[in-house]
C-alpha cells in the first residue's frame, strides 16, 4: 500500500491487489480486474516466490515440494496464462520472470527452490519462442544474493545473525557485496521497456559475478 500511496501522491494511478498466485481463480479475477480498471496490460513481472525448506531430495515430503512449486512455478504459469491473451489482443507485451542463479547452478541448500527456479528458466525459453510471433517478449532475471526482507529474515537465523550472513554472502560475490532490491528493479525496468525491443529469451544475471566462478 505504501507503493500505491507514493504513485498517487506523484500524480500517477495505482491499485493494490492481494493475490495468491498459486490459486488459479484468484489470479484470473485479478488479471481481469486490472484490464477492466486500466484498459490493458503491457507488462507482467512474475516475481512472487518462496524458498521452502532446506532439505536434500530424499528427505523432502510431497507437501514441502508442492509448497514451493505451487508458488514459484504454478504462479508463473497462472499469471502468464491469463495475461497473455490480453497482450495478444494488444499486439505486444513484455514478460519478465524472476528466476535465480539457483535456477542454473547447484549448491548445498534449498533443493526444491533450485528445481523450481530451473523450471522458471525453461518456461521462459519456451514462452519466448511460442509468443515471439505475437510480439510478446519473455525474459528471465537471475539474481544472486539480494538483501530483500525475505533474505534478511533467512540470514538472521544463522549463527551470528544477519551481520554474519551479510559478511558471508558478500565474500561469495566477486564484486564484494550482496545486492539490493533496486539492482533487480533496474533489470526489470530494462527488460520491460522498449529499450529491450530486440531482447527475448534472455537470462539476465544480476549476481555480482557469482555465476562467473
N, CA, C and O of each residue as an XYZ file, in Angstrom:
852
protein
N       0.826     -1.207      0.000
C       0.000      0.000      0.000
C       0.861      1.258      0.000
O       0.431      2.288     -0.520
N       2.057      1.205      0.566
C       2.956      2.362      0.547
C       3.315      2.730     -0.883
O       3.433      3.910     -1.213
N       3.489      1.718     -1.736
C       3.830      1.975     -3.132
C       2.692      2.684     -3.846
O       2.919      3.625     -4.608
N       1.463      2.231     -3.598
C       0.294      2.889     -4.187
C       0.247      4.357     -3.752
O      -0.023      5.239     -4.567
N       0.507      4.610     -2.487
C       0.487      5.976     -1.971
C       1.546      6.835     -2.649
O       1.277      7.978     -3.018
N       2.746      6.290     -2.813
C       3.820      7.046     -3.460
C       3.465      7.386     -4.904
O       3.727      8.494     -5.371
N       2.866      6.420     -5.611
C       2.497      6.641     -7.014
C       1.414      7.703     -7.125
O       1.526      8.625     -7.933
N       0.368      7.581     -6.318
C      -0.746      8.523     -6.406
C      -0.343      9.927     -5.959
O      -0.810     10.919     -6.519
N       0.526     10.007     -4.946
C       0.982     11.320     -4.483
C       1.821     12.029     -5.525
O       1.961     13.251     -5.484
N       2.389     11.266     -6.471
C       3.197     11.860     -7.535
C       2.427     11.963     -8.852
O       3.016     12.111     -9.923
N       1.086     11.882     -8.747
C       0.257     12.124     -9.917
C      -0.081     10.908    -10.746
O      -0.732     11.031    -11.783
N       0.345      9.740    -10.314
C       0.059      8.515    -11.055
C      -1.226      7.857    -10.578
O      -1.896      8.336     -9.664
N      -1.545      6.756    -11.220
C      -2.728      5.977    -10.856
C      -2.281      4.561    -10.510
O      -1.518      3.958    -11.265
N      -2.731      4.029     -9.405
C      -2.315      2.693     -8.971
C      -3.423      2.025     -8.180
O      -4.289      2.686     -7.605
N      -3.377      0.710     -8.163
C      -4.363     -0.074     -7.417
C      -3.658     -1.294     -6.844
O      -2.837     -1.918     -7.515
N      -3.983     -1.631     -5.601
C      -3.351     -2.769     -4.933
C      -4.250     -3.998     -5.023
O      -5.458     -3.913     -4.802
N      -3.651     -5.138     -5.347
C      -4.364     -6.412     -5.380
C      -3.644     -7.406     -4.470
O      -2.429     -7.574     -4.570
N      -4.378     -8.050     -3.603
C      -3.830     -9.132     -2.797
C      -4.157    -10.437     -3.498
O      -5.314    -10.857     -3.522
N      -3.136    -11.092     -4.075
C      -3.349    -12.248     -4.937
C      -2.528    -13.443     -4.437
O      -1.339    -13.316     -4.145
N      -3.174    -14.583     -4.346
C      -2.489    -15.846     -4.102
C      -2.168    -16.443     -5.472
O      -3.048    -16.991     -6.135
N      -0.913    -16.336     -5.894
C      -0.562    -16.755     -7.251
C      -0.674    -18.262     -7.455
O      -0.642    -18.732     -8.592
N      -0.803    -19.020     -6.381
C      -0.973    -20.467     -6.510
C      -2.435    -20.854     -6.720
O      -2.750    -22.028     -6.913
N      -3.329    -19.857     -6.682
C      -4.767    -20.080     -6.840
C      -5.202    -19.552     -8.206
O      -5.216    -18.341     -8.428
N      -5.556    -20.454     -9.120
C      -5.851    -20.063    -10.493
C      -6.991    -19.057    -10.588
O      -6.882    -18.065    -11.309
N      -8.067    -19.300     -9.878
C      -9.218    -18.406     -9.953
C      -8.888    -17.032     -9.393
O      -9.355    -16.017     -9.910
N      -8.084    -16.997     -8.334
C      -7.654    -15.738     -7.729
C      -6.849    -14.909     -8.727
O      -7.032    -13.696     -8.836
N      -5.957    -15.582     -9.451
C      -5.144    -14.901    -10.464
C      -6.027    -14.371    -11.594
O      -5.897    -13.217    -12.001
N      -6.922    -15.217    -12.094
C      -7.795    -14.819    -13.198
C      -8.635    -13.596    -12.836
O      -8.757    -12.665    -13.632
N      -9.206    -13.600    -11.647
C     -10.035    -12.479    -11.205
C      -9.227    -11.180    -11.149
O      -9.699    -10.121    -11.563
N      -8.000    -11.285    -10.629
C      -7.157    -10.093    -10.520
C      -6.770     -9.564    -11.897
O      -6.835     -8.358    -12.137
N      -6.369    -10.451    -12.801
C      -5.964    -10.038    -14.142
C      -7.134     -9.387    -14.869
O      -6.972     -8.340    -15.495
N      -8.299     -9.996    -14.792
C      -9.482     -9.434    -15.450
C      -9.823     -8.048    -14.898
O     -10.218     -7.152    -15.644
N      -9.664     -7.883    -13.585
C      -9.982     -6.593    -12.979
C      -8.961     -5.523    -13.359
O      -9.313     -4.353    -13.511
N      -7.701     -5.918    -13.511
C      -6.681     -4.966    -13.962
C      -7.060     -4.399    -15.328
O      -7.010     -3.189    -15.547
N      -7.438     -5.289    -16.238
C      -7.825     -4.849    -17.582
C      -9.084     -3.984    -17.529
O      -9.188     -2.981    -18.235
N     -10.028     -4.377    -16.693
C     -11.256     -3.596    -16.537
C     -10.948     -2.197    -16.003
O     -11.563     -1.216    -16.421
N      -9.997     -2.114    -15.081
C      -9.686     -0.848    -14.420
C      -8.765      0.046    -15.251
O      -8.904      1.269    -15.247
N      -7.816     -0.580    -15.969
C      -6.788      0.194    -16.659
C      -6.818      0.067    -18.185
O      -6.103      0.789    -18.880
N      -7.637     -0.841    -18.703
C      -7.800     -0.931    -20.146
C      -6.964     -1.973    -20.846
O      -7.404     -2.539    -21.846
N      -5.769     -2.245    -20.351
C      -4.901     -3.230    -20.979
C      -3.768     -3.595    -20.036
O      -3.597     -2.976    -18.986
N      -2.986     -4.619    -20.424
C      -1.780     -5.000    -19.689
C      -0.621     -5.028    -20.676
O      -0.649     -5.780    -21.650
N       0.387     -4.219    -20.427
C       1.568     -4.162    -21.288
C       2.721     -4.993    -20.743
O       3.520     -5.538    -21.506
N       2.804     -5.088    -19.408
C       3.977     -5.687    -18.761
C       3.527     -6.630    -17.646
O       2.614     -6.316    -16.882
N       4.173     -7.773    -17.568
C       3.951     -8.711    -16.465
C       5.299     -9.051    -15.844
O       6.198     -9.538    -16.530
N       5.438     -8.797    -14.558
C       6.638     -9.195    -13.809
C       6.233    -10.334    -12.883
O       5.501    -10.107    -11.919
N       6.687    -11.541    -13.151
C       6.399    -12.694    -12.297
C       7.469    -12.766    -11.208
O       8.544    -13.334    -11.403
N       7.143    -12.176    -10.059
C       8.140    -12.000     -9.000
C       7.849    -12.801     -7.735
O       8.746    -12.983     -6.912
N       6.620    -13.285     -7.557
C       6.277    -13.996     -6.322
C       7.104    -15.278     -6.189
O       7.261    -16.027     -7.153
N       7.623    -15.517     -4.998
C       8.407    -16.738     -4.798
C       8.698    -16.995     -3.332
O       8.720    -16.074     -2.515
N       8.919    -18.258     -3.013
C       9.337    -18.666     -1.671
C      10.516    -19.630     -1.808
O      10.701    -20.245     -2.858
N      11.302    -19.756     -0.758
C      12.465    -20.649     -0.821
C      12.142    -22.066     -0.376
O      12.762    -23.021     -0.844
N      11.178    -22.210      0.522
C      10.852    -23.541      1.030
C      11.881    -24.055      2.019
O      12.741    -23.310      2.489
N      11.779    -25.341      2.325
C      12.641    -25.950      3.337
C      14.023    -26.254      2.765
O      14.201    -26.376      1.553
N      14.980    -26.370      3.653
C      16.353    -26.694      3.262
C      16.620    -28.168      3.565
O      17.137    -28.519      4.625
N      16.252    -29.022      2.603
C      16.442    -30.459      2.755
C      16.953    -31.062      1.456
O      16.765    -30.496      0.379
N      17.603    -32.222      1.569
C      18.002    -32.959      0.371
C      16.790    -33.713     -0.187
O      15.774    -33.866      0.492
N      16.912    -34.174     -1.414
C      15.773    -34.754     -2.117
C      15.112    -35.881     -1.340
O      13.885    -35.906     -1.238
N      15.884    -36.820     -0.787
C      15.286    -37.983     -0.128
C      14.641    -37.640      1.209
O      13.910    -38.451      1.778
N      14.915    -36.431      1.711
C      14.348    -36.014      2.989
C      13.038    -35.229      2.836
O      12.343    -34.974      3.819
N      12.713    -34.854      1.609
C      11.557    -33.993      1.365
C      10.241    -34.760      1.417
O      10.169    -35.924      1.023
N       9.203    -34.090      1.909
C       7.851    -34.621      1.793
C       7.216    -34.035      0.532
O       7.694    -33.027      0.011
N       6.160    -34.648      0.046
C       5.480    -34.139     -1.130
C       4.881    -32.767     -0.858
O       4.844    -31.920     -1.750
N       4.413    -32.540      0.366
C       3.846    -31.233      0.709
C       4.915    -30.140      0.672
O       4.644    -29.023      0.232
N       6.119    -30.455      1.127
C       7.205    -29.472      1.106
C       7.617    -29.149     -0.326
O       7.916    -28.001     -0.657
N       7.627    -30.176     -1.166
C       7.948    -29.980     -2.582
C       6.866    -29.128     -3.253
O       7.169    -28.151     -3.938
N       5.604    -29.509     -3.048
C       4.489    -28.816     -3.690
C       4.370    -27.369     -3.228
O       3.980    -26.497     -4.004
N       4.701    -27.117     -1.980
C       4.598    -25.758     -1.459
C       5.421    -24.783     -2.298
O       4.959    -23.686     -2.611
N       6.627    -25.180     -2.658
C       7.499    -24.311     -3.449
C       7.027    -24.237     -4.896
O       6.958    -23.151     -5.473
N       6.701    -25.385     -5.485
C       6.292    -25.394     -6.891
C       4.953    -24.695     -7.100
O       4.732    -24.097     -8.153
N       4.062    -24.759     -6.121
C       2.764    -24.106     -6.255
C       2.905    -22.594     -6.403
O       2.139    -21.964     -7.133
N       3.878    -22.015     -5.713
C       4.091    -20.572     -5.793
C       5.057    -20.216     -6.916
O       4.740    -19.392     -7.774
N       6.239    -20.838     -6.913
C       7.321    -20.419     -7.793
C       7.115    -20.825     -9.249
O       7.604    -20.145    -10.152
N       6.408    -21.911     -9.488
C       6.204    -22.385    -10.863
C       4.754    -22.201    -11.316
O       4.497    -21.610    -12.364
N       3.808    -22.710    -10.520
C       2.410    -22.515    -10.880
C       2.057    -21.029    -10.937
O       1.253    -20.610    -11.769
N       2.650    -20.249    -10.065
C       2.387    -18.812    -10.068
C       2.764    -18.173    -11.392
O       2.015    -17.357    -11.931
N       3.925    -18.543    -11.916
C       4.357    -18.037    -13.226
C       3.401    -18.532    -14.312
O       3.014    -17.777    -15.204
N       3.030    -19.795    -14.226
C       2.109    -20.389    -15.203
C       0.759    -19.678    -15.211
O       0.284    -19.260    -16.267
N       0.138    -19.539    -14.039
C      -1.189    -18.938    -13.972
C      -1.180    -17.480    -14.437
O      -2.039    -17.066    -15.216
N      -0.212    -16.714    -13.959
C      -0.169    -15.296    -14.337
C       0.067    -15.133    -15.835
O      -0.578    -14.310    -16.485
N       0.984    -15.913    -16.372
C       1.242    -15.849    -17.813
C       0.019    -16.299    -18.598
O      -0.347    -15.671    -19.592
N      -0.612    -17.377    -18.160
C      -1.780    -17.922    -18.849
C      -2.877    -16.887    -19.028
O      -3.484    -16.811    -20.096
N      -3.139    -16.096    -18.007
C      -4.269    -15.176    -18.067
C      -3.897    -13.778    -18.566
O      -4.775    -13.017    -18.973
N      -2.614    -13.435    -18.540
C      -2.193    -12.137    -19.066
C      -1.947    -12.196    -20.575
O      -2.269    -11.247    -21.290
N      -1.381    -13.297    -21.063
C      -1.006    -13.395    -22.474
C      -2.164    -13.107    -23.441
O      -1.951    -12.378    -24.410
N      -3.371    -13.637    -23.231
C      -4.448    -13.317    -24.183
C      -4.692    -11.819    -24.344
O      -5.000    -11.354    -25.442
N      -4.556    -11.064    -23.261
C      -4.719     -9.613    -23.348
C      -3.555     -8.982    -24.107
O      -3.753     -8.029    -24.861
N      -2.346     -9.504    -23.916
C      -1.191     -8.991    -24.662
C      -1.325     -9.289    -26.146
O      -0.992     -8.454    -26.987
N      -1.813    -10.482    -26.465
C      -2.046    -10.824    -27.876
C      -3.046     -9.843    -28.486
O      -2.876     -9.395    -29.620
N      -4.072     -9.519    -27.734
C      -5.080     -8.559    -28.203
C      -4.456     -7.183    -28.411
O      -4.813     -6.465    -29.346
N      -3.509     -6.815    -27.522
C      -2.814     -5.526    -27.644
C      -1.874     -5.487    -28.838
O      -1.600     -4.423    -29.393
N      -1.377     -6.675    -29.232
C      -0.383     -6.742    -30.296
C       1.043     -6.643    -29.802
O       1.973     -6.548    -30.603
N       1.229     -6.664    -28.492
C       2.581     -6.605    -27.932
C       2.535     -6.837    -26.421
O       1.472     -6.807    -25.802
N       3.715     -7.069    -25.849
C       3.811     -7.223    -24.402
C       5.210     -7.641    -23.997
O       6.000     -8.101    -24.822
N       5.506     -7.478    -22.727
C       6.798     -7.905    -22.180
C       6.563     -8.626    -20.860
O       5.911     -8.099    -19.959
N       7.104     -9.839    -20.758
C       7.004    -10.641    -19.538
C       8.412    -10.839    -18.979
O       9.327    -11.229    -19.703
N       8.572    -10.569    -17.697
C       9.855    -10.774    -17.019
C       9.638    -11.759    -15.879
O       8.876    -11.490    -14.950
N      10.309    -12.895    -15.957
C      10.191    -13.936    -14.938
C      11.397    -13.889    -14.005
O      12.542    -13.913    -14.457
N      11.135    -13.822    -12.713
C      12.222    -13.833    -11.743
C      12.605    -15.266    -11.424
O      11.873    -15.981    -10.741
N      13.762    -15.676    -11.928
C      14.334    -16.975    -11.586
C      15.388    -16.728    -10.511
O      15.114    -16.019     -9.543
N      16.560    -17.284    -10.652
C      17.625    -17.136     -9.659
C      18.892    -17.749    -10.240
O      18.832    -18.551    -11.171
N      20.035    -17.368     -9.686
C      21.246    -18.101    -10.054
C      21.092    -19.566     -9.662
O      21.726    -20.440    -10.253
N      20.246    -19.835     -8.661
C      19.999    -21.213     -8.256
C      19.153    -21.974     -9.279
O      18.965    -23.183     -9.150
N      18.649    -21.279    -10.284
C      17.968    -21.952    -11.367
C      18.913    -22.470    -12.431
O      18.501    -23.188    -13.342
N      20.192    -22.103    -12.314
C      21.194    -22.522    -13.298
C      22.416    -23.178    -12.667
O      23.202    -23.818    -13.364
N      22.583    -23.024    -11.350
C      23.748    -23.553    -10.646
C      23.314    -24.468     -9.498
O      22.193    -24.365     -9.001
N      24.200    -25.347     -9.090
C      23.934    -26.176     -7.922
C      24.483    -25.532     -6.660
O      25.317    -24.628     -6.719
N      24.003    -26.011     -5.520
C      24.539    -25.578     -4.233
C      24.240    -26.675     -3.215
O      23.724    -27.734     -3.570
N      24.563    -26.422     -1.965
C      24.320    -27.402     -0.902
C      23.077    -27.065     -0.093
O      22.987    -27.434      1.078
N      22.115    -26.368     -0.700
C      20.924    -25.981      0.050
C      19.708    -25.859     -0.864
O      19.846    -25.753     -2.083
N      18.524    -25.874     -0.271
C      17.256    -25.481     -0.897
C      16.962    -26.225     -2.201
O      16.781    -25.606     -3.249
N      16.917    -27.541     -2.129
C      16.692    -28.364     -3.313
C      15.412    -28.019     -4.073
O      15.481    -27.837     -5.289
N      14.252    -27.919     -3.430
C      13.039    -27.589     -4.193
C      13.121    -26.229     -4.882
O      12.596    -26.048     -5.980
N      13.774    -25.288     -4.237
C      13.927    -23.949     -4.805
C      14.766    -24.001     -6.078
O      14.425    -23.369     -7.078
N      15.862    -24.754     -6.041
C      16.692    -24.934     -7.235
C      15.857    -25.489     -8.387
O      15.897    -24.971     -9.503
N      15.111    -26.539     -8.104
C      14.316    -27.190     -9.139
C      13.250    -26.253     -9.691
O      13.028    -26.202    -10.901
N      12.595    -25.515     -8.810
C      11.540    -24.600     -9.236
C      12.088    -23.469    -10.095
O      11.497    -23.122    -11.117
N      13.203    -22.901     -9.691
C      13.768    -21.789    -10.449
C      14.345    -22.268    -11.784
O      14.376    -21.510    -12.754
N      14.799    -23.517    -11.834
C      15.202    -24.100    -13.110
C      14.019    -24.236    -14.041
O      14.139    -24.015    -15.246
N      12.869    -24.601    -13.483
C      11.639    -24.703    -14.277
C      11.234    -23.342    -14.822
O      10.760    -23.246    -15.954
N      11.416    -22.291    -14.034
C      11.083    -20.941    -14.498
C      11.949    -20.562    -15.695
O      11.456    -19.960    -16.649
N      13.222    -20.905    -15.654
C      14.106    -20.641    -16.789
C      13.625    -21.372    -18.036
O      13.579    -20.790    -19.119
N      13.264    -22.652    -17.888
C      12.789    -23.438    -19.030
C      11.477    -22.871    -19.582
O      11.289    -22.811    -20.797
N      10.580    -22.461    -18.700
C       9.319    -21.846    -19.132
C       9.585    -20.561    -19.903
O       8.913    -20.277    -20.895
N      10.554    -19.793    -19.453
C      10.896    -18.536    -20.121
C      11.321    -18.789    -21.562
O      10.849    -18.115    -22.478
N      12.210    -19.757    -21.764
C      12.683    -20.082    -23.118
C      11.520    -20.543    -23.996
O      11.391    -20.118    -25.144
N      10.684    -21.407    -23.450
C       9.561    -21.946    -24.210
C       8.571    -20.854    -24.599
O       8.148    -20.770    -25.752
N       8.206    -20.021    -23.630
C       7.226    -18.974    -23.906
C       7.796    -17.902    -24.834
O       7.065    -17.320    -25.634
N       9.096    -17.642    -24.728
C       9.719    -16.670    -25.635
C       9.562    -17.113    -27.084
O       9.289    -16.300    -27.967
N       9.735    -18.405    -27.318
C       9.575    -18.939    -28.674
C       8.104    -18.966    -29.094
O       7.767    -18.592    -30.218
N       7.244    -19.405    -28.198
C       5.830    -19.562    -28.537
C       5.130    -18.237    -28.841
O       4.209    -18.194    -29.657
N       5.563    -17.159    -28.188
C       4.842    -15.900    -28.326
C       5.608    -14.829    -29.097
O       5.162    -13.685    -29.180
N       6.755    -15.194    -29.658
C       7.527    -14.223    -30.439
C       6.704    -13.687    -31.607
O       6.766    -12.498    -31.920
N       5.935    -14.562    -32.248
C       5.115    -14.142    -33.404
C       4.007    -13.182    -32.987
O       3.451    -12.473    -33.826
N       3.687    -13.156    -31.708
C       2.666    -12.242    -31.189
C       3.270    -10.940    -30.679
O       2.579    -10.109    -30.091
N       4.578    -10.775    -30.916
C       5.296     -9.583    -30.461
C       5.292     -9.467    -28.940
O       5.248     -8.368    -28.387
N       5.339    -10.621    -28.277
C       5.441    -10.668    -26.818
C       6.825    -11.200    -26.463
O       7.192    -12.315    -26.834
N       7.581    -10.388    -25.744
C       8.925    -10.791    -25.330
C       8.870    -11.422    -23.940
O       8.122    -10.965    -23.075
N       9.664    -12.472    -23.730
C       9.691    -13.168    -22.438
C      11.147    -13.383    -22.043
O      11.899    -14.045    -22.758
N      11.535    -12.832    -20.918
C      12.915    -12.919    -20.447
C      12.948    -13.286    -18.962
O      11.949    -13.150    -18.256
N      14.094    -13.746    -18.508
C      14.237    -14.099    -17.090
C      15.389    -13.330    -16.462
O      16.354    -12.961    -17.131
N      15.263    -13.100    -15.165
C      16.316    -12.464    -14.373
C      16.784    -13.458    -13.319
O      15.979    -14.161    -12.708
N      18.092    -13.506    -13.116
C      18.702    -14.475    -12.204
C      19.549    -13.739    -11.172
O      20.748    -13.540    -11.372
N      18.925    -13.337    -10.072
C      19.672    -12.606     -9.049
C      20.582    -13.521     -8.228
O      20.336    -14.717     -8.078
N      21.630    -12.910     -7.711
C      22.427    -13.548     -6.673
C      21.778    -13.231     -5.336
O      20.553    -13.166     -5.238
N      22.584    -13.034     -4.318
C      22.030    -12.688     -3.015
C      21.591    -11.231     -3.013
O      22.408    -10.321     -3.157
N      20.300    -11.028     -2.850
C      19.725     -9.688     -2.801
C      19.113     -9.507     -1.415
O      18.335    -10.344     -0.958
N      19.470     -8.416     -0.757
C      19.049     -8.235      0.627
C      17.606     -7.737      0.717
O      17.335     -6.606      1.119
N      16.708     -8.612      0.335
C      15.277     -8.366      0.478
C      14.846     -8.694      1.911
O      15.616     -9.302      2.654
N      13.639     -8.306      2.311
C      13.159     -8.694      3.645
C      13.175    -10.204      3.854
O      13.486    -10.667      4.952
N      12.842    -10.991      2.807
C      12.860    -12.446      2.935
C      14.268    -12.957      3.199
O      14.470    -13.786      4.087
N      15.241    -12.473      2.441
C      16.625    -12.914      2.609
C      17.170    -12.472      3.968
O      17.903    -13.216      4.620
N      16.814    -11.280      4.382
C      17.270    -10.802      5.686
C      16.718    -11.683      6.810
O      17.410    -11.978      7.785
N      15.462    -12.094      6.652
C      14.848    -12.957      7.665
C      15.556    -14.309      7.708
O      15.827    -14.836      8.788
N      15.857    -14.870      6.536
C      16.583    -16.138      6.478
C      17.985    -15.992      7.064
O      18.454    -16.854      7.808
N      18.643    -14.888      6.718
C      20.002    -14.665      7.199
C      20.081    -14.488      8.701
O      21.073    -14.861      9.327
N      19.039    -13.922      9.275
C      19.036    -13.679     10.719
C      18.996    -14.973     11.515
O      19.292    -14.983     12.710
N      18.621    -16.089     10.839
C      18.522    -17.363     11.545
C      19.873    -18.035     11.748
O      20.011    -18.891     12.622
N      20.878    -17.655     10.946
C      22.161    -18.341     11.035
C      22.943    -17.874     12.257
O      22.648    -16.833     12.844
N      23.933    -18.656     12.623
C      24.767    -18.305     13.769
C      25.466    -16.984     13.503
O      26.100    -16.811     12.462
N      25.355    -16.070     14.425
C      25.946    -14.746     14.239
C      24.970    -13.731     13.678
O      25.277    -12.541     13.601
N      23.779    -14.205     13.282
C      22.721    -13.308     12.837
C      22.953    -12.711     11.461
O      23.772    -13.197     10.681
N      22.220    -11.654     11.181
C      22.216    -11.037      9.857
C      23.579    -10.466      9.488
O      23.980    -10.528      8.326
N      24.291     -9.915     10.457
C      25.608     -9.346     10.171
C      26.564    -10.420      9.658
O      27.306    -10.192      8.703
N      26.544    -11.585     10.291
C      27.414    -12.688      9.862
C      26.993    -13.206      8.482
O      27.835    -13.546      7.652
N      25.686    -13.261      8.255
C      25.172    -13.722      6.953
C      25.590    -12.774      5.833
O      26.033    -13.206      4.769
N      25.443    -11.487      6.091
C      25.801    -10.489      5.083
C      27.289    -10.565      4.742
O      27.672    -10.437      3.579
N      28.114    -10.771      5.748
C      29.558    -10.893      5.528
C      29.866    -12.131      4.694
O      30.672    -12.075      3.765
N      29.221    -13.253      5.028
C      29.429    -14.498      4.303
C      29.019    -14.356      2.835
O      29.756    -14.764      1.937
N      27.852    -13.780      2.603
C      27.350    -13.632      1.233
C      28.183    -12.635      0.434
O      28.405    -12.824     -0.762
N      28.637    -11.587      1.087
C      29.465    -10.593      0.403
C      30.761    -11.220     -0.106
O      31.238    -10.890     -1.193
N      31.317    -12.116      0.681
C      32.567    -12.777      0.285
C      32.370    -13.736     -0.883
O      33.316    -14.030     -1.613
N      31.144    -14.225     -1.062
C      30.868    -15.173     -2.140
C      30.666    -14.492     -3.492
O      30.709    -15.150     -4.532
N      30.446    -13.181     -3.481
C      30.218    -12.446     -4.715
C      31.483    -11.673     -5.077
O      31.949    -10.860     -4.278
N      32.045    -11.903     -6.250
C      33.300    -11.252     -6.620
C      33.290     -9.733     -6.499
O      34.329     -9.117     -6.261
N      32.115     -9.132     -6.662
C      32.043     -7.675     -6.579
C      32.219     -7.182     -5.145
O      32.445     -5.993     -4.919
N      32.115     -8.099     -4.169
C      32.455     -7.772     -2.793
C      31.307     -7.418     -1.876
O      31.528     -7.061     -0.719
N      30.094     -7.509     -2.365
C      28.940     -7.226     -1.507
C      27.703     -7.861     -2.116
O      27.667     -8.183     -3.304
N      26.683     -8.035     -1.272
C      25.404     -8.539     -1.761
C      24.659     -7.419     -2.478
O      25.010     -6.245     -2.360
N      23.619     -7.805     -3.227
C      22.854     -6.822     -3.972
C      21.713     -6.235     -3.176
O      21.393     -6.701     -2.083
N      21.100     -5.204     -3.737
C      19.937     -4.555     -3.155
C      18.754     -4.707     -4.107
O      18.951     -4.891     -5.308
N      17.522     -4.631     -3.584
C      16.351     -4.776     -4.454
C      16.362     -3.858     -5.669
O      15.891     -4.245     -6.739
N      16.899     -2.631     -5.518
C      16.918     -1.685     -6.637
C      17.745     -2.220     -7.800
O      17.473     -1.882     -8.952
N      18.747     -3.047     -7.521
C      19.579     -3.613     -8.586
C      18.748     -4.498     -9.507
O      18.916     -4.471    -10.727
N      17.861     -5.275     -8.918
C      16.976     -6.144     -9.704
C      15.895     -5.315    -10.391
O      15.491     -5.615    -11.514
N      15.436     -4.277     -9.711
C      14.402     -3.410    -10.287
C      14.869     -2.787    -11.595
O      14.098     -2.699    -12.552
N      16.123     -2.355    -11.643
C      16.639     -1.752    -12.869
C      16.707     -2.776    -14.000
O      16.489     -2.435    -15.162
N      17.008     -4.026    -13.663
C      16.998     -5.081    -14.676
C      15.603     -5.311    -15.228
O      15.420     -5.460    -16.436
N      14.617     -5.340    -14.337
C      13.215     -5.479    -14.763
C      12.806     -4.308    -15.641
O      12.146     -4.490    -16.664
N      13.196     -3.117    -15.239
C      12.845     -1.914    -15.997
C      13.387     -1.991    -17.416
O      12.685     -1.662    -18.372
N      14.632     -2.422    -17.553
C      15.234     -2.556    -18.892
C      14.488     -3.575    -19.742
O      14.101     -3.278    -20.872
N      14.285     -4.769    -19.207
C      13.660     -5.834    -19.994
C      12.203     -5.517    -20.332
O      11.695     -5.959    -21.363
N      11.538     -4.762    -19.479
C      10.145     -4.410    -19.731
C      10.008     -3.281    -20.739
O       8.952     -3.118    -21.351
N      11.061     -2.505    -20.914
C      10.979     -1.288    -21.716
C      11.240     -1.544    -23.193
O      11.687     -2.622    -23.584
N      10.953     -0.534    -24.004
C      11.223     -0.614    -25.436
C      12.711     -0.597    -25.745
O      13.106     -0.912    -26.867
N      13.535     -0.241    -24.789
C      14.982     -0.306    -24.989
C      15.447     -1.746    -25.192
O      16.530     -1.988    -25.726
N      14.615     -2.706    -24.759
C      14.934     -4.128    -24.932
C      14.041     -4.755    -26.008
O      13.715     -5.939    -25.926
N      13.643     -3.970    -27.014
C      12.678     -4.440    -28.010
C      13.194     -5.611    -28.843
O      12.400     -6.328    -29.452
N      14.515     -5.817    -28.880
C      15.088     -6.933    -29.639
C      15.600     -8.034    -28.710
O      16.385     -8.889    -29.119
N      15.151     -8.002    -27.466
C      15.625     -8.953    -26.458
C      14.480     -9.860    -26.035
O      13.493     -9.399    -25.461
N      14.614    -11.149    -26.321
C      13.671    -12.138    -25.809
C      14.407    -13.450    -25.592
O      15.384    -13.740    -26.282
N      13.948    -14.228    -24.653
C      14.554    -15.492    -24.196
C      15.882    -15.282    -23.476
O      16.607    -16.247    -23.235
N      16.212    -14.044    -23.128
C      17.471    -13.758    -22.445
C      17.390    -14.130    -20.964
O      16.328    -14.054    -20.346
N      18.529    -14.532    -20.414
C      18.662    -14.785    -18.976
C      19.648    -13.747    -18.434
O      20.857    -13.860    -18.637
N      19.125    -12.754    -17.754
C      19.941    -11.653    -17.245
C      20.411    -11.960    -15.825
O      19.601    -12.075    -14.905
N      21.723    -12.091    -15.658
C      22.296    -12.361    -14.339
C      22.584    -11.043    -13.631
O      23.312    -10.192    -14.142
N      22.000    -10.892    -12.444
C      22.268     -9.743    -11.595
C      22.812    -10.296    -10.292
O      22.100    -10.392     -9.292
N      24.080    -10.657    -10.322
C      24.618    -11.511     -9.247
C      26.021    -11.126     -8.782
O      26.684    -11.914     -8.108
N      26.477     -9.932     -9.132
C      27.786     -9.504     -8.662
C      28.923    -10.399     -9.081
O      29.966    -10.421     -8.429
N      28.742    -11.145    -10.165
C      29.793    -12.037    -10.677
C      29.772    -13.445    -10.130
O      30.638    -14.256    -10.458
N      28.772    -13.749     -9.285
C      28.717    -15.076     -8.639
C      28.753    -16.220     -9.663
O      29.474    -17.200     -9.476
N      27.979    -16.091    -10.739
C      27.859    -17.174    -11.712
C      29.091    -17.327    -12.601
O      29.196    -18.294    -13.355
N      30.023    -16.379    -12.514
C      31.247    -16.476    -13.310
C      32.261    -17.436    -12.695
O      33.218    -17.843    -13.354
N      32.049    -17.795    -11.436
C      33.031    -18.634    -10.750
C      32.839    -20.108    -11.086
O      33.583    -20.956    -10.592
